[in-house]
Amino acid sequence: MQSIRSIRAFLGALRRRLYRREAAYWASVGGAVVIVALALVPLAAAASDPGLLPAIRIAALAFLAGAVSAAAVLGFVVPRRRFREDKAMARVAGRARPAIASDLVSAVELADDADRHRASPELVAALVDVTAAQASEISLKEAVPYQPLRRPALALGGAIAVFAVTAAAAPSTLQDGLRQLVGLGPADPLEAADRTDEPLVGDIHITLDYPDYTGRESRTLEHTSGEFSAMPGTRVAISTRALDEVSEAKIVFDTEGAGAPGDASDALDLEIDGRELAATFEVTEPTSYRFFLRDGSARAVEDRAREIAIERDRPPSVELFAPARELEVSDIKRIELAYAAEDDYGLSELALVWEQDEGDEPERKALPIPADDERRAEGKFVWDLADVPLEPGGRVAYYIEATDNDDVSGPKTARSETYYLQIFSPREHHEQIVARLRELFEMLVHNLGDRLEAPSGDVRAHTSLQQDTEQIAAELAGVTRTMDEDEIGSDKALEALGDIESNLRAIGDGERALVERLVSRGEARSPRLEERARDSLEIIEDDVLRLADWIERTQLENMLALSDEIDSHRERLDDLLEEYERTGSSDVLAEIERELAQLEQRMSELATSQQGVPSDVMDEFVHEEAMIGADEESCIEAVRERIEAGEVEDARAELEACAQTFAESKAALEDSLGEFRGERFSAEQAAFAEVMDELADLARDQEDIAEAAQELWDEYAERAAEEMADQAEATREEVAGTLEALKEAVDDIPEAGLTPFSEDELESVERRVQNVDDMLAEGDIAEALAMARQAERGLEAMGAELEAMLGEGGMFGAQTEQAADAVSEAQPLAEELVEALKDATPEPWELMSPGDRDALDELRRRQESARERAESLAEDAAEQSGELPGEAGEAIAEAVGEAGEPMGRAVRRMLERDPSGARQASRDAAERLAEAREEGRGEARQRQRRGGGRIDDEPVRIPEAGQYEAPADFREELLEAMKRDDPPEEYRDVVRRYYEELIQ
């Protein structure tokens, strides 16, 4: 057994040596094949058409895989299968020693299967022993020599030599071929390129084609070093000339932040035409670049980089101008805003943005951007707060947002300073005060009832009553302090509430002192307390009735205030319908819808107010015709239906019918308030009725004077028309050119630079210029002259105001200056027109008959008498202001006093025999007295001051320069100037209006 183990050990060692030899053999053969393939296939790949690369790659990979697989099979798999058994290895050993070959094989076979060979064990053992001894003499090198490895080794060495030669002869080609075979593309030529301090090209020519959104023209840089700046998105066309012949040229962009060339994969190929090089690329970020040139195997790249700087597109700038940073609006539905936005290349979007509560999605209103210059947008606009439904007390943040048109790097947005507005409703504030008074009234009535039922002189019962009285007095004092800041509240009502509060406090203080003494003495009842309780009861009974009267009066006055607003909304709606009928403007239609909504809202509020008035007051004083009911609501609905149907004329007819109904209701409600005051405030109402009767008489007389002046004017105008009938057409032709030029000049006045006063005056001037044309067409030269004079005065007033604004350095100086220049161009044309019409018109006194002159003298005496009565009435009203309801005395005194100025002007015009001036001045006086009656009635019931109860459609305006906060000394100077300066009579009205506008 020992001998067979030695034989097996020998055969095992021999097998392992054989395995190593076979593995080395085939590894060398396979390696040689692979290395030769690695040398030849890349060369083929580099030399072949790029379209053949996939096929070459597949074939090469298949060949290499086959070679490696064959080597693996032949060098590893086959030997292990072939020489797995000892018998096979015995044959291998036998080839080294043929003499023992047969014995060695037999010994292995007999030892493996002794049972199968029926031989003598002793003989087998002897054979094995002999064979083992002979085998021990065989060396492994003899049995498995390594000489067969010489050829594969030589083949491998030859393959390596071939690869080395190829790599040395065409390294870049071999490298590129290898990279292409593995899909990496050509190798970076820069890695093998020489860095040079010398430039590789001559002068560089660069053309910059800026992004379309900038609107910039292309720019060419001649003979440059190659450094330039450009905007992101700029297309760059670069051309230059190589200093030597080249076969390949690239622009290599530096690695970001590294200050070194990037790899050639990001390089830009230059078009080569001889030595001329050219390329185009787009700039997106700041970078630098170098030129790479190749001529055959020589490669060079510039060491110094050429810089490309970036011109950044700046964000837009935007400013918002508003009446105030924190603006409180009270029942005013529109505010004027102005903006100025600018961007270096253009704006794509401009919007007013507002948000009511933090975190809510902002709402937007687009603003126009001029089509002719999108780089700058500025203007004024009126923001309708109907877009921002707010409850009183609500707060809105708003600003202007501007977005530029950068479509390369992405739009940039900027916003203006944020402004705020808060809604405050004086009427709602006032109604809250009245509601609180009603609660205190109920508490006082309850206190009065408890006093009537309390046991006489009972100390404990009166302790509780005294405490309730003091509490009511304290709460009434708080309401009184609040009412002192109420814009709508009556001074007399405040005085009455103060008296009631003082009475209650005195009752509480007196009762507390007495009760405390009685308690300290231990008395449960007291005759003295009973006596004081009777006195307190009488005072509280009077105060209850007094407080009830003021609350009910206030409720009726509030109803009339709402009626005033309804009437004003209706009048404005009629004006809008007239404008819409004339223009068909969608903006006007939207304003009509807004006004309808406001009208319906006020009617709803009035109906709610009516329900809050005590039934006994409604039954006794408020007659059925004073109530707003279904008829009025259906009337407005009919107007809406006509508007929606496009029947504007019918809508105006329906609105006129509504006006009649509203007028009747309002007059009935005014009478109801008068009856109420006559019943509950008889002395006050009697004094008011006396003043109002006197004012009514004066207004009727002034109306008669105005009608008489009109008749005299009509007679004069008719006579003038007859006198100048023959020359009317000639006069019209003579002034036609001047009139047409004046029309064009007036039309050219830009509204953007006008103040509110000038805007109103411009409308008047436009109407008067058109009136001149109409009167000339009718042959009425005298009336045409009157209209021309009014247009001339209006332009002069506009010019004076605009010059004053420019003198203060207006916030919109450029626009205001343009408007002032346009007005100054129109003024000489108006003067020329007036002079031409004057030359064609005889003096008025020349055409008046002796009877007309006598009638004018008589009319002057009547006007003088009316002016004296007006002065006396104004003095009486001022003296009786404390006895009249509300602020009626002051209002009547002021309004009648203002009527004295046109009365005096009418007297002077009549004295000068000027029927035109007399007619206008007497009419102005009549209108002012009619306004005085309306203002007197309104102030008697504490009508809201804003516009005298009329709806002020004028937006909250942006203060012009010097008007943000007009200082007191500035206001005083204006007032003094108005008193001191004595302008010509024909200018006094416009000058007065001008000063009033500034002072406001």
Buried (B, 14 or more C-beta within 10 A) or exposed (E): EEBBEBBBEBBEBBBEBBBBBBBBBBBBBBBBBBBBBBBBBBBBBBEBEEEEBEEBBEEBEEBBEEBBEBBBEBBBEEBEEEBEEBBBBBBBBBEBBEEBBEBBBBBBBBBEEEEEEEEEEEEBBEBBBBBBEBBEEBEBEEBBEEEEBEEBBEBBEEBBEBBEEBBEEBEBBBBBBBBBBEEEEBBBBBEEBEEBEEBBBEEBBBBBBBBEBBEBEEEEBEEBEBBBEBBBBBBBBBBBBBEEEBEBBBBBBBBEEEEEBBEBEBBBEBEBEEBEBBBEBEBBEBBBBBBBBBBEEEBBBBEEBBBBEBBEBBBBBBBBBBBBEEBEBBBBBBBBBBBBBBBBBBBBBBBBBBBBEEEEEEBEBEBEBEEEEBBBBBBBBBBBBBEBEBEBEBEBBBBBBBBBBBEBBEBBEBBBEBBBBBBBBBBBBBBBBBEBBBEBBEBBBEBBEBBEEBEBBBBEBBBBBBBBBBBBBEBBBEBBEBBEEBBBBBEBBBEBBBEBBEBBBBBBBBBBEBBEBBEEEEBEBBEEBBEBBEEBBEBBEEBBEBBBBBBBBBBBBBBBBBBBBBBBBBBBBBBBBEBBEEEEEEEBBEBBBBBBEBBBEBBEBBBEBBEEBEEEBBEEBBBEBBBBBEEBBEBBEBBBEBBEEEEBEBBBBBBEEBBEBBEEBBEBBBBBBBBBBBEBBEEBBEBBBEBBEBBBEBBEBBBBBBBBBBBBBEBBBEBBBEBBEEBBEEBBEBBEEBBEBBBEBBEBBEEBBBBBBBEBBBEBBBEBBBBBBEBBEEBBBBBBBBBBBBBBBBBBBBBBBBBBBBEEEBBBBEBBBBBBBBBBBBBBBBBBBBBBBBEBBBEBBEBBEEEBEEBBEEBBEBBBEBBEBBBEBBEBBBEBBEBBBBBBBBBBBBBBBBBBBBBBBBBBBBBBBBBBBBBBBBBBBBBBBBBBBBBBBBBBBBBBBBEBBBBBBBBBBBBBBBBEEBEEEBEEEBEEEBEEEEBEBBBBBBBBBBBEBBEE
